[in-house]
Amino acid sequence: MTQHTTGTREEWLAARLQLLNEEKELTRRGDELAQRRQELPWVRLDRDYQFDTEQGSASLADLFRGRSQLLVYHFMYGPEFQAGCPSCSAVADGFNGVAVHLANHDVMFWAVSRAPLEKLLAYRQRMGWTFPWASSVDGGFNFDYSASYSPQQQSEGIEYNYRREKPLPLPAAQQSGGAVAQFAAMCGTDTAAYRRERPGVSTFVQEEGAIYHCYSSYARGVDGLWGMYQWLDRAPKGRNEAGVWWRRHDEYPRVQAAAACCSHEAVAR
């Protein structure tokens, strides 16, 4: 017997209509916030950046690929990593289908990481992704946009998500446990190196030969880009989390996929 509230169709409809009013208000509030993002003052860049791409060395202007707008996802994949961050990988599973639509709407999308390009491309092939991915391994881009930090910065205390974090001496960083240690191990690196990379999104616009920084968001500010959570928030039991449950999409137990296939075959018969 379920422990969840049950009721009649009429009771459900009354509750649903009340919730609908609140959902509409949230949508309107979201529209207002989107407008305020667009109204932020643009900051003209006073330096250029270089990236490694499949097409060779590229400047930030080159990443626009003829569009006026550029969206960058700061993907956690540091030079010491042997694989991309599992959380960023879950977010990136939704990029393929979106990037082509953006590119045809005057918006170019790129993921940018500090790992060498050959690592990024090998991992992208493993994951079955096609979106453009650039390496900033030899440049300051990730550091300037609060997505990467040096060991020195880490020991002094970094500023991430517009807040100052406490200094994290190297031994403490290496001994950090919990989800951070788990993710670090999944990336083939130590916790100190893992914590020097951070997720985020930054946007830029190009007008009359000048490039401007328009917006950056970090931490839970990128939740809206995490497609699976948008669906889970609408599932009967919600996110239903007890610790870190997600994996890279090719790391879930095959027996579950096999069982699902067998059930579909049984229905078909």
N, C-alpha and C positions, 0 to 999 in steps of 0.2 A: 504494500500500500504506500503510495507516495506521501511524503511529508509536506509537499508543496500545497499552497492554497488552491482549491478547486472551486468551481462554480458553474452556474448556468451560462448558456450562450448570451443571455441578456445581461448578466452581470459582467461577463467578459467584455461585451461591446461597450458598456458604460465606462468601464475602466480604461478600455482602449481609446475611447474618444477623449477622455481626460488627458491621457498620455500623449495623444496626437497633438493637442494644443501646446503642450510643453515641447514636443519635438519641433513643431513649427517655430516656436519662439527661439529654440536653439539654432535652427537653420537661419533665421533672420539675424541672430546675433553673430553667427559665423560669417554671413555676408558682410556685416558691418566691419568685422575684424579684417576680412580680406581687403576691404576698401582702405582701411587704415594702414595695412601693410603697403599698399600701393602708394599711399600718400607720404610714406617716410621720405625724408630728404636723401637724395643720392649723394654719395661721397666719391669724388673723382679720384681715380687711382694715380698715384705719383710714381709707381714702379711697374715694371713688367715682370712676368713670370715665364719660365720655360718648363715644358712638359715633354715626356716621351710618349709617343702615340704609335699606333700601327703604321701611320703614314710618315713617321719620322719625328724630328724635333718640332715642337709647336709652341707658339706664344699663347697667352690668354686670348688675344684677339683671334687667333687661328681657331680656337675651340668654338667660336660662334658659328663657324661654317656658313657665313653669309646671313645669319639671322641677327636680329637686333637684341635678342634676349638669351641669357645663358643661365641654366640651372645646374648646380653642382651638388652632388651628394658626396659628403666626406665619408668614404667607406673605410672602416678600420682594418687596414692591412699594412702593418709596419714592415720595415726592411728585415726585421728579425723573424717575422711570422713565417710559418710554413703553410698556412692556409688562412683564408679570410675569416673574420669574426662571424660566428654562427648567427648572432642577432642581425648584423648588417646583411648577412646572406639571406635571412628570412625576409628582410625588407626588400632586398634587391630582386627577389623572385617576382616582384610585381613590376619591375622596370621595363621588361621587354615590350610588353604590349602598349605601354604608355609612351615610350620614347618616339616611336614612329608618328604618333599623332601630334606630339609636341613639335617635332621637326617640321611638320606640315602646317604649323600654326605660328611660325616665326619665333619658335622657342627651341633652342638646342639644349639637349640634356647630356651630361657626362657624370660618371663616377670618377673620383680622383682619390688616389691612395699614395702612400710613400714607398710601398714595395716596388722593386724593379719591375719593369714592364713585362719581362718574360714570366715572372711569377703570376702577375695579374692575368695575363692572357691564358696561361695554363689552367689557372683556377676557373676562369670564365668558361673555358671549354669543358672542364669537368662539370660545371653547373648547368651547362646548356644555355648560357646567356648570350645575347648578341648586342646589348647596348654598348656604346663607346666607353672605354675606360682608359684613363691617362695616369701616368706615373709622375709624381712630383718629387722623386727620390732625391734629386740634387738641388732642389729649389726651396724657397721659403714660403710657398703658398699655404701649405697646411698649417705652418706655424703662425702666419699672419692672420689666419682666419680661425684660430682657436680649435683646431682639429688635431694638432700634434704638439708635443712638448719635448724638450730636451731633458736629460737626467738632471741637469743643473736646475732647470725650472721646476722640475718635480720635487727636488729636495728643498726648494725655497717656498713652494706653494704656488700652484697654477691658478689662473683665472679661466674658468670654464662655465658656460651657460650664464655669463654675466655675473658670476659670483666667485669670490675668492675661496679656494680650498686650502685646507691646512697643509703645511709642509709634510712631505712623505719621504723621510730618509730612506735610502736604498734598502737597508736590511728589512725595514718595516714593509716596504713595497714588495719585496720578495716573499715575505711571510704571509701576506694577505691571503685569506682563505675564502670560503664560500663560493658564490657564483663566479666571482672574478678569477679565482684560481682554476675553476672548472673550465671557463672559457679560454683562459690562457693556455691550459693544457690542450684544449681542442685546437688551438692555433699553433701548437708546437713551440711555444715561447714561455718565458717566465712572466709572473704577474707584474713586475716593474715595467717591462717592455710593453705588455698588453695595455697597461693603464696610461701609457704615454700617447696612445691613439684614442681619439674620441669621435663619436658620430655627430653628424650635423648636416645642414643644408645651407648653401649660400647662393645668392642670386645676383646677377650682374646685367647691365644694359649697356649697349653701345650706340652712341649718337655722335655724328659728325667727327668720327675718328677718335673720340674720347670714350673711355670705359669707366663706368661708375659701379660701385658696390651699393646694392639696394637693400639687402635683407640677409640675415643669418639667424638660424634657429638650431637649438641643440637639445640633447637629452630627450625628455618627454615632448619637446617641441616638434619632434619628427614622428610622433605616434600616428599622426594622420596619414603618414606615408606607408605605414606598416599594414599591408592589406589584410593579413589573416586576422588581426585584431578587430578590424572593422566588421568582419563577418562574425567573429566570436562574440562581439558585443550584442549581436542580434540572435545568437543561439540561445536556446532555452535555459542553459546553465551558465551562460556568460563565459568569461575567461577561465573560470574553474581551475585556477592555478594553485599548485602547491610546490613551489620551487621552480627551478628551470626545467621545463619539459620539452622545449623545441630543440630540433637538431637541424643540420643542413638537410636539404630535401632528399639527398641520396644516402642518408645515414639512419633513416627510420628502419625498424626491423622488417625484413622482407616477408616474414611470415604473415604480418598484418596485410600487406598488399596482396599476397597470395590468397589469403582467406577471402578478401574482398572480391578478387577475380573469380574465385570458385563460387561465391554466392551469386554473382552476376550470371555465371554460366548456368547455375542451377535454375535461376529464374527463367533464363532463356529457353531451357529445355522444357 
